[in-house]
C-alpha cells in the first residue's frame, strides 16, 4: 500500500492461502462473476470498477456504485482511479528501461546519484530499493506524516525527510515495505533522464502502449472522468483527506482505468518495452515473494503476479496469471473496502473453483446500555490499540492510525464490520462487561486484553 496499513490490523491485503490443486472445472461465466461482485456491493464492501480478461478478451468489465457521490455520477469502465502503490510496477519498469538504454545499472550504488550521501547508504543499490530490502525507513509511517501530507513535497524535498534517519536493518538482510525507496527511485529517474518522472513514463511506456487514460495525478489538472475518493467515518461517508500528489510521486502517484490496465497486462504478456533479461529481473522475487514492484508467488496451483495500492480514498488490486492469460483488476474509490479479496475470488472463479456468494450476516440490535459494556481500549500489540466507542446506538472501532469502522452485532458478544471480512468476539465477565476481545481475520485469531 502507498501510505498505511488497511483495516483493523494487517491482514486485509493478504491473499488466500496457496493450494496445490489444479483448476477444477471451466472458468466462471460472466453472470457468475457478476453475482460475486454484487455480493460485495450489496454489503458496501466494494464501490468501483472491475475487469476480468481471459486470453486477451474481456469477460467482465463494469462499474459499480458512484464515481462522485455529490453529483450521483456512476462508475464506468473508463473512470479514472488513483492507483496508489500499483504505481511501483511502472517505476520499476522505468528503472529497468533506463538500464536497457545504458543510462544506469540496477546494481549501481544509490550514492552514485545522491549527494551528499549518508555513510549508512553506501552499501545500498537500486536493486535494494526496488525490492524493499534497503533498510531505509518508510517515511509515510513517521508520526509527522499526517501533518505534512497536504504540503507539496517534490522528491528532493521528500528525500530530506528520511536522508539522515538510521536504517531499519543492514541492506539486503530483510524485507520491509518502504515508500521512501520508491520516492528515491523517482528522484533518480528524473536525475538520470533529465526530465520529470511523468514525462519519462509518458514518452517511454504509456504512449507506446496506448495507455492514454493513465498518467500522473494532480489537483490542478481538469481530468475528465476522474473518480473522487471517499472514506467511511463510522456509518457516514466523507471526502478523503487531501494529499498533495507530489508526495507519493514514484511510489503512488499514478491514475488509470481498468481498461488501460488490461492494455498493461497484454503488453507484459507480450514482453514489450523491456529486454528479455530485464523482464527476468522484473519478475524474479527476492525476499517475501517481492520482485520489482510485484509480488510473485504460487496461489491455487499457478503462479500469480499481483500488487495492490492504497491511497487517500482509493484501494486497488491487479492480479495476473500469465500461464492462464488471465488478469483481474479491481479499483475502488471508497475505503475501507475489499478490492483485494474480491479480485482474488474472481481469479479463483476463473480458475474453476467453487465459491459461495457473499451473504450478509444476520444482524441483531442491542441496546445502548449493552453496547456500553464493550467500550474501552484493547491492546492487540504494544503499539497497536483497538479503541471501541459508542456513537448514538452504533458500536465503533478505531485502530491506531486508522479511521473509524462501525461494527454490527451477530450475537450478544460477536460483531462484524460490513466493509471487511473479519469478526470481533468479546470476552465478558459475569456482569456482561468486556474484559478482552479476539479479532478473527484471514484465518488468524488475535486476542487483545482490555486496558
N, C-alpha and C positions, 0 to 999 in steps of 0.2 A: 504494500500500500504506500501511497505517497507520504502521508504525514502522521498517521496514527493507527492504532490497532482498531479492529472492528468490534462491534457489540460488546457484550459483557466482559469478555476476557480475551482470549487469544485464538479461539477455535473457529470462528465463523468463516475464516478464509481457508481452513483446512479442507482438503478434498476427501472423498470417501476412501476407506481403506482398500488397498490393492487386492484384486482377486486373481487367481491363476487360471480361471476358466476362459475358454474362447467364447465369442459371441454365440448366444443360444439359439437365435432364430433370426427372421428377417428384420430389417430396420423398421422402426415405427412409422406409421403413416402420418401425413401432416395433421390429420384430425386428432390422432393420439398425442402428438406433440403439443398441439393447441390445448388439449384437455389438461396437460400437465402445467402449462403456463397459466391457464385460467385458475387452476388450483392455488397458485401463488398470488395472482392478482386479487382473487376474491377474499384473501385474508390480509391484504395490504402488505404482502411480503415482496412484491415487485411492482414497480412502475417504470416503464421504459420501452426499449426496443430489443427484439430478439431476432437472430438469424441462425438458421441451420442450413448448411450446404453439404451436399454429397456429390463426389465426382464432378465438381465444378458447377453443379446445378443447385439452384435454391429449392429447398424442401419446405422451409417455413421462413417468412420474412414479414414481421408485423410490428406495429406499435401498440402499446397497451397503456392506457391512462393518459395523463396530460403532460405536455412539454412545458406549459405555462398555466399554472392554476389560477392566476389572477384573471387571465383572459380566456380561460377554458379552451386552450389550444391543444389539440390532441397530438400525441406522439405518432410519428410515421417512420418508415424505414430510412428516410433521408434526414431525420432530425439529427442535429449535431450535439454530441455529448462531450464533456471533458473526460479525458481518458485516465487521468491520474498516472499511476505507475506503468500502465501499458506503454507509455512514452519511452520507458527504458529500453525496450527492444529496438526502437528506432534509433536511439542514441548509440546503442551497441553496434548496430549496422553501420552508422556513420563513422565510428571509430575504425571498424574493420575495412570500410571502403577507403578511408584515408590511408590505411596500411597498404591496401591493394594499389593505391595511387602513389605509394612511395613517400608519403609525407610524414609518416611516423611508423613506429613499430609497437605492437601490442605489449611487448615485453620491455618497452622503454621505462626508465625510472620516471616517476611523477616529477621529480626535481628538475628534469630537463626542461620543464615547462612552467615551473613556479619559482619565482624569485622575489624576496628571499624564501628559501625552503627550510622548514624545520629539520633539525638533525634527525628526529624520530621518523621522518618521512623518507629518508634516503633509501631504505630497502623496498619502498612501495612502488609497484609498477602499475601501468594501466590495466593489466590483467587482474590485479588485485581489486581495483576499483570496479571493474566490470562484473566481478564475481562476489562482491560484498565480503571480501576477505582481507581488506586493507587494515582494519582496526581503527580507521578514522571514525570518531563518534558521530552518530546521526543527529544533526543539528535541529531537525524538526521534533526531536524528543526532549530538547532543552526546555527548562521551565520558562524561559523568556520567550519561547516561540509564539505562544498565543497572543502576546502583547505586541509582537512585531510583524505578524503575518499580513497586516494591511498596509505596510510601508514598502514602497518599491525597493528592491534589492537585486540589482544585476549580479551576475556570477562573481565578479571581482569583489563586490561588497559582501556577498554571502560567504565567500571564502574566508573573510576575516572572522566570521563567527566561530569557525572551528579550527583555524590555522594553528593556533597555539594550544589547543586542548590536548591533553595526554591521550595516547592511543588506548583503545579498549583491550588490545592484545597484540602480540607480535604479528606483523604482516604475514599472511598465508597460513597462520596456525588455526584459525577458526572462521566461521561464517557468522556475520551479524549484519542484517539488512541496514543499509546506510544511504539515505538520500544525499548525504554530503558527498559521497563518492561520485554519484552521477551528476550532481551540480558541478563538481570539479571536472568531470569529463566534458561537460558542456563548455566550460571555460577553456579547456584545452582544444576542443574542436574549433572554437572561434579563433583562438590564438594561431593555430596551425593553418586554418583555411583562409584567414584574413577577412572573413565576413561574419555575419551573425549565424548563430545556430539555426535559426529559422530559415535563413537564405540557403544554407548548405543543404538542409533536408529538402527544401522545396526543389532546388535545382538538380540534386543528385539522386533523390529517392522518390519523393512524392509525385513530381511531374512526370518522370519516366514511367512510373507505374500507373499513371492516370488517376491518382488519388486526389481529385480536385476538391473533395469535401473534407480534407484533412489538413490541419495546419496548427500554428502556434496561437493559442488563445490569448486575448487581452480584452480589457473592458472598454477600450476606446473604439475599436472597430465595430461597425454595424455589420453583424454577421447574420445573414438570413438563415432561418430555421435552427437557431441555436436554442437549446433547452435551458431553462432556468433550473438552478439547483435548490433543493429543499432539504430541511432536516426536521425530524419529528421531535417536538418538545413535549414530552408527556403524550397526551392524546391529541395534541394540536400539531398542525403543520406550520412551519415558519421558513422564511427565506434563509438560505445558508449564510453563514458568516462570511464576510468579504475576505478574499485572499488576493493580493496583488500577484498576478501571474508571472512577474519577473522572478519571483522567489522559487517556485518549483522548477522552472527552466528545464534543463535536460532530464530532470528526474520525474517530471509530471505535468508538463505544460501543454501537451497536445490535445486537440479535439478531433473527433472523427465521427463517422456513421457506421452502422453495421454493414452497409453495402460496401463502403470503402475498405473495411477490414476484411471482407471477403476477397477483394482485389489483392490485399496484402497477403492473405493466405495463399492465393493462387500464385503470386509472384515467388513466395517462399518455396512452394512445391516445385516450381519450375527452375529454382536456383538462379533467379535473375539478380542483377546488380553486383553480387559478390562473386569472387573466385571460388572454386571448389574447396580449396584449402581454408579460405576464410569461413565458408559455411560449416566446415567441420569443426572449427573452433567455436563458432557461433552457437552450435547446439550440443557441445560437449560439456556435461555437468562436472563441477569441481567438488565443492562441499555442499551438503544439504540439498543435493539434486539441482543446484543452481548453475546454469551455464552463463551466457552473456545476455542478460535481460529476459531470460526464460527459465522456468522450472521444467526439467525434463525427467520423467520417471515413468515406470510401468504401472498402469492402472487398468483394471479389468482385462488383464491379459495382453494389452497392447501398449506401445509407447505413446505417451501423451505429452504434448508440449504446451504449456499454458502460462498465463500470468494474469494477475488481477490489478486493479487500481482503486484507490480510494482518495478522494479529494473533496473539499467542502461541498456538500450537496450531491455528490456523484459517487457511484460504486460500479465497477466494471469487471468483466471477465472475458477472456478469449481462451478457448481450448481447441487445440489442433491434434488430430490423429492422422498423421501422414500416411501410415500404412493402409488406412481405410479411405483416404482422400476425403476426410470429414473435418469440418470446422463448425464450432458453435460459438456465437457471440451474444452476450447479454450486457446491455448498457442501461444503467438506471440513474435517474435524477432525483430520487428520494432516498435518504438514508435515515436510520438503518434499513436495510433490505437484504435480500438473499439472491443476488445475481450469481454468486459463486455456486451455491448449492443447486440453483435452477439449471445453470449451464451444465454442471456435472450430471444431473439427472437426464437432461436431454441427450447428452453423449451416451449414457447407459442405454437409453431407449433406442438410440440409433445403432447401438451395438447388439441389439436384440434381446436385451434384458427386460424382465417384467418388473414393474414398479407400481406401487399403489399411487393413486391420485391423491395429492394432499387434501386432507379434510380438516375442517375447522374443529378443534377440540370442543367438547361440551363445556359450557361456561356457567358458573353459578354466581349468584350475588351474595356478598357478605356484608354485614352491617359495618358502619364506620367504626363502631366500638371493637368489632372483631379484627378489623384491619389494623387498628392502632396497636394491637399486641405484637405486630411484626416490625414496627418502626424501630430503627436502630442502624448501627454501622457494623458490617460483617467483614472480617479480615480474611480474604482469600489468599493473600500473600502479605508480607510485612508492609509493602509499599503499594498494595493494590486492594482498595477498600470498596465494598459494595454498600452504598447508602440506600436505605429503604425508608421512604416517607409516604405520607398520605396527602393527596391533594383532592379536596372535595370528597367524593366517595371512591377515589381511584388510588390503588397502591402503585407507587412509582419507585423504580430502581435507578441509581446513577453510579456507575463505576468511576474510579479515579481517572480524571482527564477526559471523560466521555459525557455525552448528553444523557438526558433523561429518557427512560424507557418504561412505559406503563406495563404492568403485568396483571393477568387476569386469573381468577380462581377456577381451578378444576375440581378442587375439593376443599375441605376446611383448612388445609395447610399446604396444598400444592398449587403452584401458579405457573403460568407460561406467558412469554411475550409473543404477541401476534406477529411481530416483524422478524422473528428469528426462530430457528429450530432449537429450542432449549427448554429446560424445565427447572424450577426452583422449588425445592421441598424444604419447608421449615421444620426444625426440631422444636417441640414445645414442651413446657413443663406441665404440672398437674393443673395449673390455672389457665392453660392455653396460651401462655406468653412465650414468645420465641426465645430460644437460648442459642440457636445457631441455624445454619442452613446448608444445603448441598446444591450446588449448581451442576446440572447434568447437561452436557453439551458435547456433540460429536463423539459419543461413546465414553466420555470421561466424566468421572464423578469428582467434584472439587468441593470438599467440605470447608466451612468457614464458621468460626466462633463469633458470637456477638460480643462486641467490645463493651 
